[in-house]
Structures are given as C-alpha cells and as structure tokens.
Amino acid sequence: MLSALGSAFQVKELRGKILFMLAMVAVYRIGAQIPVPGIDPQVLQELFRGEGVLGFLDMFAGGALSNFTIFALSISPYITASIIMQLLTVVIPKLEELSKQGQEGQKVITQYTRYATVLLGIIQGVGITLMIRNHGAIANPNFFNLFTIVITLTAGTVFLMWLGEQITEYGIGNGISILITVSILSRFPTGVATTFRELRAGAINIFNLALFLVIAVIVIGAIVYIHEGQRKIPVQYSKRVVGRKVYGGQSTHIPMKINQAGVMPVIFASSVLLFPATIAQFIQQDWAAAIARLLTPGSWLYTIIYAVLIIFFTYFYTAISFNPIEVADNMKKRGGFIPGRRPGRPTAQYLDKVLTRITLFGAIFLAIIAVIPDFIIVLTGIEARFGGTALLIVIGVTLQTMKQVETQLLARHYEGFMK
C-alpha cells in the first residue's frame, strides 16, 4: 500500500490530482469552521444535544450544522436535486432525449440540477433559519438578519457544489462523494472519544466494546467482499477474415457487479427520507411533531421505509448504469455472443435476468448493513446508530477512489494497490 502510494506521487499528473483533491478538502474543512453571524451557540448546542433527524443531518455536514457554519446545509440540496433530475429524466421525454445526447445533453441536465440545488437550498435555508429562530438561537431575528442567514447558507451549498465538481474534473474520484466521506470521517474522533468516556464512566464494559469491534470488523469485511463481488458472463467473439488479417475469435467476459449501484442508493435513500422529516421539524404543529418522531432514525417506521428505499434506489440506479438491451446490441454488432444464447433479444433477456437476481442480493445486503446499527445498539449498548450508513459510504467511496488511482498507475506500468 505504501509503495503504491509512493508510486502515485512519482507520477506528476497523478500527484497533481491528489494534491488538488487534498487542497479542496482542506478548503471545505476550513469553511466548515466559519460560523454564520448572529447565532447564539449555547442555544444551538442544547438543540443538537439529542440524536435524531438533526443528528443525522449533522453527520453529513461534518458537524457544520450543529455549529451552524456557512456549510451548515452541506451538500444535501444538491443530492436531492440530483435525485429529482434523475427521476424526471425517466418520466419526461425531453430530458430523456437530452440524456442520450452525450456530453452536450449532460451539460444541460447538469445546469438544471444546479438551478434546482439553489431553489432547494433556499427552501431548506428558510426552514432551518425559522426553526432556530423559534428556539431563540438568533440574537436579533429581524428581516435583514434572517435574509442574510438564508443567503449565507444557500451560498455555502452552491460553493460546495462547485467544489465537488472541481474535484471530479481536476482531482481524483467523485467530488460530491468525497466531501460526504470527509464529513463522516471528521465525526469519527468525537465518536471514539465518547465511547471511551462511557467506558471509563462504567456505562459500557470492556466485553461490550470487544463485541462491538468484532462486529465492526465482520461488517467491514462483508462490505468490501460484496462491493468487489461480481458475476462474470462469458462472451465469445467469432472470427472475421478481412484480407489477410483475422479479427475476433477471442473469449472474454462481462463483469456484472453484485452491487452495481455502489453507495448511491444509501445516499439517495437517506436524503429522500430526511427531507420530509426535516420539513416536519420546522413546522410548529402537533401533527408535524408526530411525523418527525415517526421518521426519526431508529424508529421502526424509519427503518422499514429506509430499507425499502435503498432496495428501490439500488434497482433504479442499476437500471441507469447498465442497459442489457444496449449491451446485447453492441455485442451483436461486434460479432459477440454468450455461449448457449442467441444474439440480440435472447441475450438481452438473459442479461436482464441475471442482473435482476444479483441486484436483489446486493440491494438486500445494502439494506441490512444500513439498518444493522439498531441491532448493534441492543447487543452492545454502544451508540452507533449511523454506523451502517457511514461505513457503506466511506468504504464504497474509498474503494472507488483507490480504483481510479489504481487504473492510472497500471496505465503507467506501476504496481497498484491491489495485487
């Protein structure tokens, strides 16, 4: 691992990308410490003392929400906007046509996503500003101060969106996913310190901690194993003779990953489920408070809906990233076929059948890992309510980033991370 990392820094282009990514992450963490003016921090600490929806949002914000900094909204409005645009792409023919026009069409959709991000940022900014005002966290809640807070929060989200796009274009990995991962990891030292304080105070014992660590290692190993697992579909290409040259005649395979969608279903499901719960917290009504309690992470309703949404988004995102009909048509054009399957429609049906089966296993696995912290709390007594979601995101993003570095190293004849 260390030798591969050293090799990465020996390649000038790759070194520049890694350093650029680290610099952008540093900018993000610095901005996450700059507070919004006019806020009473003591009242905020009381408001965020308990867990729940606000605690979950604070995890994605890396503590910026509880401290109410300029990045308090984090990248959540952008994620929600991306989900909406992807769903609309399937429903609206014009957007579907744009998605098939390559980079030019994707640029237009990206621009629509940015507009939607600004709109959602304003809505969420207004909601959370009114919420902390109702709790007395704003020293002078006049119109000008409230307007300044909303604009500051929205501008922070837009800046993070731009920052993520810069990392994606000029750095390594998916910029938005990396920002979310950094936010989660920034909360890790605090969680470790809290656990050891509880151990010293006698709230938990050493057996509970040992059991928790064993379960954590097993879960991490399972996540890596499933994330890397794939079904190899054999493909045979027939020989073609053009003049004196022979083309084709080789055997290869189509790698169909068990978890084709990666960590996106978990991120999407979290954002969709938190949105109504967050809005409900802003409304000072009994029925809204009841909805907020039902959709609080850890409740039975939240757990069920969360698992169902993860399974749904796993299939949805897999359908976007892998099209069996398109793959079958490309194989047929190049003279390829799956042994025992006729080219064309029968091949597409076979690929769709295999993809449906392995995606079901991957979706159920993601749902189990996402909700397993509720059972870990019962077994060990250690508060790790967001551990499953956090682990899925951190491990998935880390592996994807490492693979990008690996690809660039192998292209330059360097030994990669994985042997």
Salt bridges, closest charged atoms under 4 A:
GLU13 OE2 - LYS17 NZ 3.80
GLU13 OE1 - ARG412 NH2 2.71
GLU46 OE2 - ARG49 NH2 2.76
ASP58 OD2 - ARG187 NH2 3.30
GLU96 OE2 - LYS100 NZ 3.69
GLU104 OE2 - LYS107 NZ 3.93
GLU165 OE1 - ARG114 NH2 2.99
GLU228 OE2 - HIS227 ND1 3.38
GLU228 OE1 - LYS403 NZ 3.28
ASP374 OD1 - ARG385 NH1 3.04
GLU383 OE2 - ARG385 NE 3.33
GLU415 OE2 - LYS419 NZ 3.46
